[in-house]
Amino acid sequence: MHRRAIRSCTGYLAFALLIAPQALAMDGAVIPSGPADAMAQAASPQAIAEYRRKLREYQEARAAFEQEASAYWSSIAEKRRVRNAKRRERQSIALDDYVLTQPPVYTGPKRPVNPSPEPSEPVEPRQRKYIPVVADLLKAAFEHFQFAPQRPASEIEFKRAYARVAAAAGLTREQAVRVYSFETGGNGNHDMQSGLSASRPGSRAISTAIGYNQLLTTNSVELLAEQGHDFVKALTEKAAQLSGPPRQAMDRKIAVLKRMVAFARSVPDEWAQHEKLGDTPQGWALHAMVLDIDVGPLLQTHKLLTSVIFARAKGYGRALSAAELEMMNLTGDGTGLDMVTMPLAMREQVPTSNFFQRGGYERNPVAIRNNTVAKLLTVTDSRMDSNSNLPGARDLASVF
């Protein structure tokens, strides 16, 4: 089941700065036992009363906002259910099938600082979930499938392989190059991972998204489960043209690929199930195939091709623009098609919030700043325009 959620495959990190007060010891001064004790000593009855008044005002304002926000996001969900039902019945979607107001924004007072906080137990820092990087994927492939992906001798070699597969599948040069430009910034390699950059020492991965189209581990598992037999067929046809050691290497790769497909198909064909597999070392091993010169282009191509096929199956006959294809690539086929099939006049009026859950929207500054469908598509096109002039994008265009 091709049901992708919004990638957080482009994510934003927020950092809280914790400033610890320092106590300076002076001659004859008594040093308090801790910051809380010091604040408690300094808090007057008037300060405490003022704090409690401000706290009541904050809580009342916040409760009113939460009530308004809850009603808004409930209406977003209800409108979405109505649209889905109308599509199932082949009914047309009208402007009033969307919420046409922007989400409420909290503008009330900030939570006041307690001048005499109660002492509390120290809180254990939350452990950051480990995100596997390329080295982990390669190690997992070797340990669980005794296999090392065949890496390209140069980046242009991988681009040529990708262009051949994409063109044969029916993707246009504009679609492939502009999506590559958006996803990688116009200069990414086949093993580029989200968050990691050679120009930023100490950078860390923010997701498992890798490659020209930034596939997640879940994407790789799902594509192998749903398209794996076609991938095996493509490699078998390629093997028939080889002999000697190259043929032996290809035959071994095909055998490994068959085992990986079987593993991917060992669970129900559901995104949630594929996500669970992708979060295991064996799933990491499957994701390593994105790096392979033969399998990687197939995975990259079909990540986009499934969206094109989905749109056609839903009766969308016009060729998808690169920005429209990217919307489906980013948000999932169903949600993306909801935006893509919208008439141009409606795109100017429909807020982007209609296509998000509340939590995802509030963590997405791009969707908040570009708060209508038209604006979101425009900023996507603009980024594609500028990044398409960079060396990596020009190289991909030249071999298409």
GULO-954653 format. One record per residue (C-alpha): residue number from 1; residue in one letter; x, y, z. Coordinates in nm, 4 decimals. Layout:
! residues N
+-----+--------+----------+----------+----------+
! num ! residu !       px !       py !       pz !
+-----+--------+----------+----------+----------+
! NUM !      A !        X !        Y !        Z !
...
+-----+--------+----------+----------+----------+
//
This chain:
! residues 400
+-----+--------+----------+----------+----------+
! num ! residu !       px !       py !       pz !
+-----+--------+----------+----------+----------+
!   1 !      M !   0.0000 !   0.0000 !   0.0000 !
!   2 !      H !   0.1615 !   0.3233 !  -0.1122 !
!   3 !      R !   0.0576 !   0.5485 !   0.1761 !
!   4 !      R !   0.3386 !   0.7786 !   0.2669 !
!   5 !      A !   0.3237 !   1.0349 !   0.5416 !
!   6 !      I !   0.4790 !   1.3809 !   0.5294 !
!   7 !      R !   0.8520 !   1.3567 !   0.5650 !
!   8 !      S !   0.9762 !   1.5285 !   0.8455 !
!   9 !      C !   1.2148 !   1.3788 !   0.4363 !
!  10 !      T !   1.3096 !   1.7283 !   0.4858 !
!  11 !      G !   1.3269 !   1.8055 !   0.8796 !
!  12 !      Y !   1.3900 !   2.1041 !   1.1055 !
!  13 !      L !   1.5687 !   2.0795 !   1.4435 !
!  14 !      A !   1.4979 !   2.3097 !   1.7380 !
!  15 !      F !   1.7506 !   2.3475 !   2.0167 !
!  16 !      A !   1.6760 !   2.4773 !   2.3648 !
!  17 !      L !   1.9552 !   2.6726 !   2.5313 !
!  18 !      L !   1.9757 !   2.6054 !   2.9016 !
!  19 !      I !   2.1592 !   2.8729 !   3.0930 !
!  20 !      A !   2.2690 !   2.7725 !   3.4403 !
!  21 !      P !   2.3047 !   3.0586 !   3.6861 !
!  22 !      Q !   2.6414 !   3.0871 !   3.8582 !
!  23 !      A !   2.6804 !   3.1879 !   4.2214 !
!  24 !      L !   2.9730 !   3.4122 !   4.3031 !
!  25 !      A !   3.1182 !   3.3710 !   4.6520 !
!  26 !      M !   3.2157 !   3.6952 !   4.8245 !
!  27 !      D !   3.4081 !   3.7389 !   5.1528 !
!  28 !      G !   3.1778 !   3.6546 !   5.4394 !
!  29 !      A !   2.8813 !   3.5714 !   5.2097 !
!  30 !      V !   2.6640 !   3.2682 !   5.2721 !
!  31 !      I !   2.6248 !   3.0593 !   4.9575 !
!  32 !      P !   2.2703 !   2.9198 !   4.9208 !
!  33 !      S !   2.2385 !   2.5450 !   4.8830 !
!  34 !      G !   2.0919 !   2.5714 !   4.5329 !
!  35 !      P !   1.9258 !   2.8000 !   4.2760 !
!  36 !      A !   1.5733 !   2.7031 !   4.3881 !
!  37 !      D !   1.6533 !   2.7889 !   4.7512 !
!  38 !      A !   1.7991 !   3.1221 !   4.6458 !
!  39 !      M !   1.4877 !   3.2090 !   4.4454 !
!  40 !      A !   1.2598 !   3.0977 !   4.7279 !
!  41 !      Q !   1.4462 !   3.3237 !   4.9712 !
!  42 !      A !   1.4075 !   3.6184 !   4.7349 !
!  43 !      A !   1.0370 !   3.5648 !   4.6528 !
!  44 !      S !   0.8107 !   3.8056 !   4.8400 !
!  45 !      P !   0.4388 !   3.7470 !   4.9044 !
!  46 !      Q !   0.3675 !   4.0228 !   4.6531 !
!  47 !      A !   0.5814 !   3.8514 !   4.3885 !
!  48 !      I !   0.4064 !   3.5207 !   4.4487 !
!  49 !      A !   0.0621 !   3.6847 !   4.4282 !
!  50 !      E !   0.1578 !   3.8586 !   4.1025 !
!  51 !      Y !   0.2854 !   3.5297 !   3.9618 !
!  52 !      R !  -0.0400 !   3.3525 !   4.0459 !
!  53 !      R !  -0.2421 !   3.6303 !   3.8803 !
!  54 !      K !  -0.0342 !   3.6102 !   3.5626 !
!  55 !      L !  -0.0529 !   3.2318 !   3.5662 !
!  56 !      R !  -0.4343 !   3.2434 !   3.5763 !
!  57 !      E !  -0.4363 !   3.4853 !   3.2827 !
!  58 !      Y !  -0.2002 !   3.2594 !   3.0873 !
!  59 !      Q !  -0.4004 !   2.9446 !   3.1593 !
!  60 !      E !  -0.7281 !   3.1109 !   3.0585 !
!  61 !      A !  -0.5789 !   3.2468 !   2.7363 !
!  62 !      R !  -0.4138 !   2.9167 !   2.6544 !
!  63 !      A !  -0.7318 !   2.7182 !   2.7221 !
!  64 !      A !  -0.9288 !   2.9482 !   2.4943 !
!  65 !      F !  -0.6681 !   2.9094 !   2.2202 !
!  66 !      E !  -0.6590 !   2.5310 !   2.2543 !
!  67 !      Q !  -1.0367 !   2.5191 !   2.2234 !
!  68 !      E !  -1.0222 !   2.7291 !   1.9072 !
!  69 !      A !  -0.7298 !   2.5298 !   1.7621 !
!  70 !      S !  -0.8928 !   2.1960 !   1.8421 !
!  71 !      A !  -1.2103 !   2.3023 !   1.6617 !
!  72 !      Y !  -1.0064 !   2.4221 !   1.3625 !
!  73 !      W !  -0.8057 !   2.1016 !   1.3228 !
!  74 !      S !  -1.1170 !   1.8906 !   1.3753 !
!  75 !      S !  -1.2767 !   2.0763 !   1.0852 !
!  76 !      I !  -0.9626 !   2.0088 !   0.8750 !
!  77 !      A !  -0.9980 !   1.6357 !   0.9459 !
!  78 !      E !  -1.3721 !   1.6373 !   0.8748 !
!  79 !      K !  -1.3285 !   1.8192 !   0.5420 !
!  80 !      R !  -1.0591 !   1.5676 !   0.4461 !
!  81 !      R !  -1.2970 !   1.2785 !   0.5185 !
!  82 !      V !  -1.5634 !   1.4438 !   0.3024 !
!  83 !      R !  -1.3183 !   1.4914 !   0.0127 !
!  84 !      N !  -1.2031 !   1.1308 !   0.0329 !
!  85 !      A !  -1.5625 !   1.0088 !   0.0289 !
!  86 !      K !  -1.6488 !   1.2288 !  -0.2695 !
!  87 !      R !  -1.3464 !   1.0977 !  -0.4610 !
!  88 !      R !  -1.4501 !   0.7409 !  -0.3945 !
!  89 !      E !  -1.7900 !   0.8279 !  -0.5396 !
!  90 !      R !  -1.6271 !   1.0051 !  -0.8370 !
!  91 !      Q !  -1.7831 !   1.3359 !  -0.7313 !
!  92 !      S !  -1.6161 !   1.6694 !  -0.8025 !
!  93 !      I !  -1.4393 !   1.8590 !  -0.5251 !
!  94 !      A !  -1.5533 !   2.2177 !  -0.4653 !
!  95 !      L !  -1.3940 !   2.5102 !  -0.2844 !
!  96 !      D !  -1.6174 !   2.4667 !   0.0201 !
!  97 !      D !  -1.4772 !   2.1140 !   0.0630 !
!  98 !      Y !  -1.1685 !   2.2821 !   0.2156 !
!  99 !      V !  -1.1202 !   2.4931 !   0.5254 !
! 100 !      L !  -1.0497 !   2.8392 !   0.3842 !
! 101 !      T !  -0.9205 !   3.0122 !   0.6963 !
! 102 !      Q !  -0.5655 !   2.9940 !   0.8290 !
! 103 !      P !  -0.4918 !   2.8071 !   1.1540 !
! 104 !      P !  -0.5293 !   3.0127 !   1.4723 !
! 105 !      V !  -0.2070 !   3.1477 !   1.6215 !
! 106 !      Y !  -0.1586 !   3.1889 !   1.9947 !
! 107 !      T !  -0.1085 !   3.5590 !   2.0748 !
! 108 !      G !  -0.1818 !   3.5582 !   2.4472 !
! 109 !      P !   0.0583 !   3.6109 !   2.7371 !
! 110 !      K !   0.3580 !   3.3866 !   2.7888 !
! 111 !      R !   0.3671 !   3.1443 !   3.0793 !
! 112 !      P !   0.5092 !   3.3377 !   3.3754 !
! 113 !      V !   0.8185 !   3.2230 !   3.5618 !
! 114 !      N !   0.7497 !   3.0918 !   3.9104 !
! 115 !      P !   0.9541 !   3.3019 !   4.1568 !
! 116 !      S !   0.9590 !   3.0162 !   4.4073 !
! 117 !      P !   0.9589 !   2.6870 !   4.2209 !
! 118 !      E !   0.9224 !   2.3655 !   4.4122 !
! 119 !      P !   1.2456 !   2.1612 !   4.4239 !
! 120 !      S !   1.2229 !   1.8668 !   4.1890 !
! 121 !      E !   1.4134 !   1.5530 !   4.1073 !
! 122 !      P !   1.6711 !   1.5915 !   3.8295 !
! 123 !      V !   1.5279 !   1.4858 !   3.4937 !
! 124 !      E !   1.7225 !   1.2322 !   3.2933 !
! 125 !      P !   1.8091 !   1.3683 !   2.9476 !
! 126 !      R !   1.6032 !   1.2089 !   2.6712 !
! 127 !      Q !   1.8040 !   0.9748 !   2.4546 !
! 128 !      R !   1.8167 !   1.0785 !   2.0894 !
! 129 !      K !   1.7066 !   0.7981 !   1.8590 !
! 130 !      Y !   2.0029 !   0.6744 !   1.6602 !
! 131 !      I !   1.9804 !   0.7332 !   1.2866 !
! 132 !      P !   2.1852 !   0.4891 !   1.0758 !
! 133 !      V !   2.4291 !   0.6371 !   0.8280 !
! 134 !      V !   2.5834 !   0.4888 !   0.5135 !
! 135 !      A !   2.8502 !   0.2994 !   0.7093 !
! 136 !      D !   2.5752 !   0.1299 !   0.9135 !
! 137 !      L !   2.3834 !   0.0352 !   0.6002 !
! 138 !      L !   2.6903 !  -0.1214 !   0.4410 !
! 139 !      K !   2.7738 !  -0.3101 !   0.7596 !
! 140 !      A !   2.4184 !  -0.4428 !   0.7852 !
! 141 !      A !   2.4191 !  -0.5559 !   0.4202 !
! 142 !      F !   2.7394 !  -0.7503 !   0.4788 !
! 143 !      E !   2.6297 !  -0.9041 !   0.8095 !
! 144 !      H !   2.2755 !  -1.0046 !   0.7105 !
! 145 !      F !   2.3073 !  -1.0702 !   0.3362 !
! 146 !      Q !   2.6836 !  -1.1140 !   0.2894 !
! 147 !      F !   2.6689 !  -0.8486 !   0.0227 !
! 148 !      A !   2.8330 !  -0.5168 !  -0.0601 !
! 149 !      P !   2.6486 !  -0.2809 !  -0.2991 !
! 150 !      Q !   2.8386 !  -0.2095 !  -0.6204 !
! 151 !      R !   2.9357 !   0.1569 !  -0.5918 !
! 152 !      P !   2.9950 !   0.3718 !  -0.9019 !
! 153 !      A !   3.3492 !   0.4553 !  -1.0085 !
! 154 !      S !   3.2372 !   0.8192 !  -1.0358 !
! 155 !      E !   2.9239 !   1.0206 !  -0.9679 !
! 156 !      I !   2.8614 !   1.0776 !  -1.3370 !
! 157 !      E !   2.8479 !   0.6987 !  -1.3837 !
! 158 !      F !   2.5616 !   0.6759 !  -1.1354 !
! 159 !      K !   2.3879 !   0.9690 !  -1.3023 !
! 160 !      R !   2.4104 !   0.7964 !  -1.6398 !
! 161 !      A !   2.2619 !   0.4768 !  -1.4944 !
! 162 !      Y !   1.9809 !   0.6729 !  -1.3284 !
! 163 !      A !   1.9051 !   0.8707 !  -1.6442 !
! 164 !      R !   1.8820 !   0.5511 !  -1.8539 !
! 165 !      V !   1.6389 !   0.3873 !  -1.6137 !
! 166 !      A !   1.4300 !   0.7021 !  -1.5583 !
! 167 !      A !   1.3978 !   0.7800 !  -1.9293 !
! 168 !      A !   1.3058 !   0.4194 !  -2.0120 !
! 169 !      A !   1.0352 !   0.4302 !  -1.7424 !
! 170 !      G !   0.8818 !   0.7434 !  -1.8922 !
! 171 !      L !   1.0055 !   1.0135 !  -1.6562 !
! 172 !      T !   1.1018 !   1.3338 !  -1.8335 !
! 173 !      R !   1.4350 !   1.5074 !  -1.7971 !
! 174 !      E !   1.2586 !   1.8061 !  -1.6405 !
! 175 !      Q !   1.0911 !   1.5900 !  -1.3767 !
! 176 !      A !   1.4061 !   1.3992 !  -1.2850 !
! 177 !      V !   1.6449 !   1.6944 !  -1.2827 !
! 178 !      R !   1.4178 !   1.9384 !  -1.1018 !
! 179 !      V !   1.3190 !   1.6877 !  -0.8318 !
! 180 !      Y !   1.6903 !   1.6059 !  -0.7894 !
! 181 !      S !   1.7599 !   1.9803 !  -0.7627 !
! 182 !      F !   1.4954 !   2.0258 !  -0.4944 !
! 183 !      E !   1.5816 !   1.7171 !  -0.2908 !
! 184 !      T !   1.9609 !   1.7465 !  -0.2934 !
! 185 !      G !   2.0088 !   2.1208 !  -0.3329 !
! 186 !      G !   2.1262 !   2.0728 !  -0.6911 !
! 187 !      N !   2.4639 !   1.9226 !  -0.6131 !
! 188 !      G !   2.4057 !   1.6000 !  -0.4203 !
! 189 !      N !   2.5754 !   1.2648 !  -0.4691 !
! 190 !      H !   2.4089 !   0.9250 !  -0.4869 !
! 191 !      D !   2.4973 !   0.8647 !  -0.1197 !
! 192 !      M !   2.3958 !   1.2069 !   0.0124 !
! 193 !      Q !   2.2091 !   1.1742 !   0.3426 !
! 194 !      S !   1.9712 !   1.4301 !   0.4894 !
! 195 !      G !   2.1475 !   1.6519 !   0.7423 !
! 196 !      L !   2.5016 !   1.5421 !   0.6605 !
! 197 !      S !   2.7323 !   1.7772 !   0.4748 !
! 198 !      A !   3.1048 !   1.7641 !   0.4106 !
! 199 !      S !   3.1079 !   2.1440 !   0.4264 !
! 200 !      R !   2.9703 !   2.1360 !   0.7818 !
! 201 !      P !   3.2049 !   1.9422 !   1.0107 !
! 202 !      G !   3.0162 !   1.7815 !   1.2954 !
! 203 !      S !   2.6841 !   1.7758 !   1.1109 !
! 204 !      R !   2.4592 !   1.4817 !   1.1927 !
! 205 !      A !   2.1979 !   1.2873 !   1.0010 !
! 206 !      I !   1.8425 !   1.4075 !   1.0620 !
! 207 !      S !   1.6750 !   1.1171 !   0.8813 !
! 208 !      T !   1.7562 !   0.8056 !   0.6790 !
! 209 !      A !   1.6745 !   0.9893 !   0.3536 !
! 210 !      I !   1.9471 !   0.9116 !   0.0973 !
! 211 !      G !   2.0108 !   0.9667 !  -0.2721 !
! 212 !      Y !   1.8838 !   1.1789 !  -0.5577 !
! 213 !      N !   1.5218 !   1.1497 !  -0.4421 !
! 214 !      Q !   1.6054 !   1.1145 !  -0.0710 !
! 215 !      L !   1.4540 !   0.7720 !  -0.0058 !
! 216 !      L !   1.3841 !   0.6725 !   0.3549 !
! 217 !      T !   1.4447 !   0.3203 !   0.4810 !
! 218 !      T !   1.0672 !   0.2701 !   0.4664 !
! 219 !      N !   1.0628 !   0.3727 !   0.0997 !
! 220 !      S !   1.3297 !   0.1163 !   0.0166 !
! 221 !      V !   1.1483 !  -0.1620 !   0.2010 !
! 222 !      E !   0.8149 !  -0.0731 !   0.0393 !
! 223 !      L !   0.9566 !  -0.0458 !  -0.3105 !
! 224 !      L !   1.1315 !  -0.3829 !  -0.2797 !
! 225 !      A !   0.8094 !  -0.5373 !  -0.1500 !
! 226 !      E !   0.5926 !  -0.3933 !  -0.4258 !
! 227 !      Q !   0.8320 !  -0.3639 !  -0.7219 !
! 228 !      G !   1.1007 !  -0.6135 !  -0.6256 !
! 229 !      H !   1.0044 !  -0.8798 !  -0.8787 !
! 230 !      D !   1.0295 !  -0.6210 !  -1.1565 !
! 231 !      F !   1.3748 !  -0.5231 !  -1.0280 !
! 232 !      V !   1.4811 !  -0.8894 !  -1.0367 !
! 233 !      K !   1.3526 !  -0.9169 !  -1.3934 !
! 234 !      A !   1.5463 !  -0.6043 !  -1.4991 !
! 235 !      L !   1.8705 !  -0.7402 !  -1.3501 !
! 236 !      T !   1.8097 !  -1.0846 !  -1.5062 !
! 237 !      E !   1.7784 !  -0.9235 !  -1.8500 !
! 238 !      K !   2.1004 !  -0.7333 !  -1.7877 !
! 239 !      A !   2.2749 !  -1.0521 !  -1.6742 !
! 240 !      A !   2.1855 !  -1.2256 !  -2.0021 !
! 241 !      Q !   2.4128 !  -0.9794 !  -2.1832 !
! 242 !      L !   2.7125 !  -1.0497 !  -1.9587 !
! 243 !      S !   2.9673 !  -1.3294 !  -1.9327 !
! 244 !      G !   3.2592 !  -1.4314 !  -1.7154 !
! 245 !      P !   3.3175 !  -1.2570 !  -1.3798 !
! 246 !      P !   3.0683 !  -0.9744 !  -1.4497 !
! 247 !      R !   2.7959 !  -1.2339 !  -1.5108 !
! 248 !      Q !   2.8886 !  -1.4184 !  -1.1906 !
! 249 !      A !   2.8758 !  -1.0940 !  -0.9922 !
! 250 !      M !   2.5363 !  -1.0072 !  -1.1385 !
! 251 !      D !   2.3983 !  -1.3527 !  -1.0652 !
! 252 !      R !   2.5084 !  -1.3164 !  -0.7040 !
! 253 !      K !   2.3455 !  -0.9736 !  -0.6831 !
! 254 !      I !   2.0209 !  -1.1161 !  -0.8208 !
! 255 !      A !   2.0246 !  -1.3931 !  -0.5589 !
! 256 !      V !   2.0737 !  -1.1371 !  -0.2809 !
! 257 !      L !   1.8019 !  -0.9154 !  -0.4253 !
! 258 !      K !   1.5566 !  -1.2071 !  -0.4244 !
! 259 !      R !   1.6290 !  -1.2668 !  -0.0554 !
! 260 !      M !   1.5762 !  -0.8997 !   0.0192 !
! 261 !      V !   1.2464 !  -0.8966 !  -0.1683 !
! 262 !      A !   1.1306 !  -1.1994 !   0.0285 !
! 263 !      F !   1.2191 !  -1.0228 !   0.3530 !
! 264 !      A !   1.0355 !  -0.7061 !   0.2476 !
! 265 !      R !   0.7284 !  -0.9148 !   0.1603 !
! 266 !      S !   0.7334 !  -1.0999 !   0.4935 !
! 267 !      V !   0.4870 !  -0.8487 !   0.6436 !
! 268 !      P !   0.1524 !  -0.7123 !   0.5220 !
! 269 !      D !   0.1830 !  -0.4556 !   0.2432 !
! 270 !      E !   0.1267 !  -0.1564 !   0.4692 !
! 271 !      W !   0.3376 !   0.1542 !   0.5294 !
! 272 !      A !   0.3403 !   0.1030 !   0.9082 !
! 273 !      Q !   0.4646 !  -0.2539 !   0.8691 !
! 274 !      H !   0.7332 !  -0.1498 !   0.6230 !
! 275 !      E !   0.8377 !   0.1259 !   0.8614 !
! 276 !      K !   0.8927 !  -0.1305 !   1.1371 !
! 277 !      L !   1.1076 !  -0.3449 !   0.9066 !
! 278 !      G !   1.3022 !  -0.0380 !   0.7966 !
! 279 !      D !   1.3933 !   0.0291 !   1.1582 !
! 280 !      T !   1.5791 !  -0.3023 !   1.1910 !
! 281 !      P !   1.9361 !  -0.3920 !   1.0846 !
! 282 !      Q !   1.7902 !  -0.6104 !   0.8084 !
! 283 !      G !   1.5885 !  -0.3110 !   0.6899 !
! 284 !      W !   1.9071 !  -0.1035 !   0.6909 !
! 285 !      A !   2.0617 !  -0.3692 !   0.4683 !
! 286 !      L !   1.7770 !  -0.3316 !   0.2182 !
! 287 !      H !   1.8249 !   0.0452 !   0.2244 !
! 288 !      A !   2.1899 !  -0.0057 !   0.1271 !
! 289 !      M !   2.0654 !  -0.1056 !  -0.2195 !
! 290 !      V !   1.9997 !   0.2646 !  -0.2885 !
! 291 !      L !   2.3786 !   0.2891 !  -0.3269 !
! 292 !      D !   2.4090 !   0.0072 !  -0.5804 !
! 293 !      I !   2.4790 !   0.1091 !  -0.9415 !
! 294 !      D !   2.2172 !  -0.1374 !  -1.0739 !
! 295 !      V !   1.9454 !  -0.1394 !  -0.8067 !
! 296 !      G !   1.9793 !   0.2190 !  -0.6851 !
! 297 !      P !   1.8544 !   0.3791 !  -1.0097 !
! 298 !      L !   1.5563 !   0.1417 !  -1.0080 !
! 299 !      L !   1.4633 !   0.2432 !  -0.6542 !
! 300 !      Q !   1.5131 !   0.6128 !  -0.7280 !
! 301 !      T !   1.3084 !   0.5977 !  -1.0469 !
! 302 !      H !   1.0194 !   0.3995 !  -0.9054 !
! 303 !      K !   0.9963 !   0.6316 !  -0.6036 !
! 304 !      L !   0.8749 !   0.8935 !  -0.8534 !
! 305 !      L !   0.7119 !   0.6609 !  -1.1042 !
! 306 !      T !   0.4665 !   0.5213 !  -0.8495 !
! 307 !      S !   0.3348 !   0.8756 !  -0.8007 !
! 308 !      V !   0.2925 !   0.9212 !  -1.1767 !
! 309 !      I !   0.1096 !   0.5873 !  -1.2024 !
! 310 !      F !  -0.1078 !   0.6731 !  -0.9023 !
! 311 !      A !  -0.2119 !   1.0028 !  -1.0633 !
! 312 !      R !  -0.2994 !   0.8294 !  -1.3907 !
! 313 !      A !  -0.4989 !   0.5610 !  -1.2113 !
! 314 !      K !  -0.7017 !   0.8343 !  -1.0425 !
! 315 !      G !  -0.7893 !   0.9834 !  -1.3808 !
! 316 !      Y !  -0.5333 !   1.2644 !  -1.3879 !
! 317 !      G !  -0.4369 !   1.2735 !  -1.7554 !
! 318 !      R !  -0.2084 !   1.5783 !  -1.7729 !
! 319 !      A !   0.1646 !   1.5284 !  -1.7245 !
! 320 !      L !   0.2738 !   1.6224 !  -1.3728 !
! 321 !      S !   0.5009 !   1.9230 !  -1.3465 !
! 322 !      A !   0.8165 !   1.8697 !  -1.1429 !
! 323 !      A !   0.6751 !   2.0774 !  -0.8564 !
! 324 !      E !   0.3513 !   1.8781 !  -0.8582 !
! 325 !      L !   0.5451 !   1.5519 !  -0.8632 !
! 326 !      E !   0.7522 !   1.6782 !  -0.5714 !
! 327 !      M !   0.4361 !   1.7493 !  -0.3709 !
! 328 !      M !   0.3374 !   1.3844 !  -0.4135 !
! 329 !      N !   0.6926 !   1.2756 !  -0.3394 !
! 330 !      L !   0.6994 !   1.4777 !  -0.0178 !
! 331 !      T !   0.3492 !   1.4383 !   0.1207 !
! 332 !      G !   0.2376 !   1.1019 !  -0.0121 !
! 333 !      D !   0.0396 !   1.0188 !  -0.3223 !
! 334 !      G !  -0.3116 !   1.0729 !  -0.1903 !
! 335 !      T !  -0.2414 !   1.4039 !  -0.0178 !
! 336 !      G !  -0.0214 !   1.5255 !  -0.3024 !
! 337 !      L !  -0.2825 !   1.4426 !  -0.5646 !
! 338 !      D !  -0.5350 !   1.6421 !  -0.3631 !
! 339 !      M !  -0.3180 !   1.9503 !  -0.4262 !
! 340 !      V !  -0.2222 !   1.8587 !  -0.7820 !
! 341 !      T !  -0.5802 !   1.8122 !  -0.9054 !
! 342 !      M !  -0.6931 !   2.1450 !  -0.7579 !
! 343 !      P !  -0.7870 !   2.4085 !  -1.0187 !
! 344 !      L !  -0.5432 !   2.6995 !  -1.0375 !
! 345 !      A !  -0.7966 !   2.9515 !  -0.9061 !
! 346 !      M !  -0.8601 !   2.7399 !  -0.5971 !
! 347 !      R !  -0.4891 !   2.7035 !  -0.5240 !
! 348 !      E !  -0.4742 !   3.0741 !  -0.4432 !
! 349 !      Q !  -0.7426 !   3.0377 !  -0.1757 !
! 350 !      V !  -0.6860 !   2.6981 !  -0.0116 !
! 351 !      P !  -0.4521 !   2.7008 !   0.2919 !
! 352 !      T !  -0.1739 !   2.4426 !   0.3086 !
! 353 !      S !  -0.3042 !   2.3396 !   0.6518 !
! 354 !      N !  -0.5700 !   2.1322 !   0.4729 !
! 355 !      F !  -0.3015 !   1.8767 !   0.3860 !
! 356 !      F !  -0.1376 !   1.8338 !   0.7258 !
! 357 !      Q !  -0.2000 !   1.6967 !   1.0687 !
! 358 !      R !  -0.1708 !   1.9673 !   1.3338 !
! 359 !      G !   0.1644 !   1.8496 !   1.4732 !
! 360 !      G !   0.3225 !   1.8186 !   1.1303 !
! 361 !      Y !   0.2024 !   2.1609 !   1.0248 !
! 362 !      E !   0.3246 !   2.3361 !   1.3387 !
! 363 !      R !   0.6725 !   2.1835 !   1.2884 !
! 364 !      N !   0.6892 !   2.2891 !   0.9223 !
! 365 !      P !   0.7949 !   2.6530 !   0.8801 !
! 366 !      V !   0.7902 !   2.6229 !   0.4996 !
! 367 !      A !   0.4205 !   2.5314 !   0.4968 !
! 368 !      I !   0.3450 !   2.8043 !   0.7522 !
! 369 !      R !   0.5261 !   3.0786 !   0.5596 !
! 370 !      N !   0.3869 !   2.9643 !   0.2235 !
! 371 !      N !   0.0385 !   2.9152 !   0.3577 !
! 372 !      T !  -0.1620 !   2.8496 !   0.0411 !
! 373 !      V !  -0.1260 !   2.5744 !  -0.2168 !
! 374 !      A !  -0.0251 !   2.8300 !  -0.4813 !
! 375 !      K !   0.2480 !   2.9766 !  -0.2606 !
! 376 !      L !   0.3849 !   2.6328 !  -0.1674 !
! 377 !      L !   0.4053 !   2.5254 !  -0.5321 !
! 378 !      T !   0.5623 !   2.8592 !  -0.6265 !
! 379 !      V !   0.8367 !   2.8377 !  -0.3635 !
! 380 !      T !   0.9044 !   2.4765 !  -0.4714 !
! 381 !      D !   0.9369 !   2.5856 !  -0.8351 !
! 382 !      S !   1.1601 !   2.8765 !  -0.7338 !
! 383 !      R !   1.3965 !   2.6497 !  -0.5438 !
! 384 !      M !   1.4057 !   2.4101 !  -0.8384 !
! 385 !      D !   1.4864 !   2.7005 !  -1.0732 !
! 386 !      S !   1.7838 !   2.8210 !  -0.8728 !
! 387 !      N !   1.9247 !   2.4766 !  -0.7867 !
! 388 !      S !   1.8948 !   2.3477 !  -1.1442 !
! 389 !      N !   2.1855 !   2.5738 !  -1.2391 !
! 390 !      L !   2.4274 !   2.4038 !  -1.0001 !
! 391 !      P !   2.6931 !   2.1571 !  -1.1269 !
! 392 !      G !   2.5242 !   1.8369 !  -1.0067 !
! 393 !      A !   2.1939 !   1.9239 !  -1.1715 !
! 394 !      R !   2.3645 !   2.0293 !  -1.4951 !
! 395 !      D !   2.5555 !   1.6987 !  -1.5010 !
! 396 !      L !   2.2325 !   1.5009 !  -1.4614 !
! 397 !      A !   2.0621 !   1.7023 !  -1.7341 !
! 398 !      S !   2.3557 !   1.6449 !  -1.9694 !
! 399 !      V !   2.3337 !   1.2641 !  -1.9503 !
! 400 !      F !   1.9547 !   1.2401 !  -1.9798 !
+-----+--------+----------+----------+----------+
//
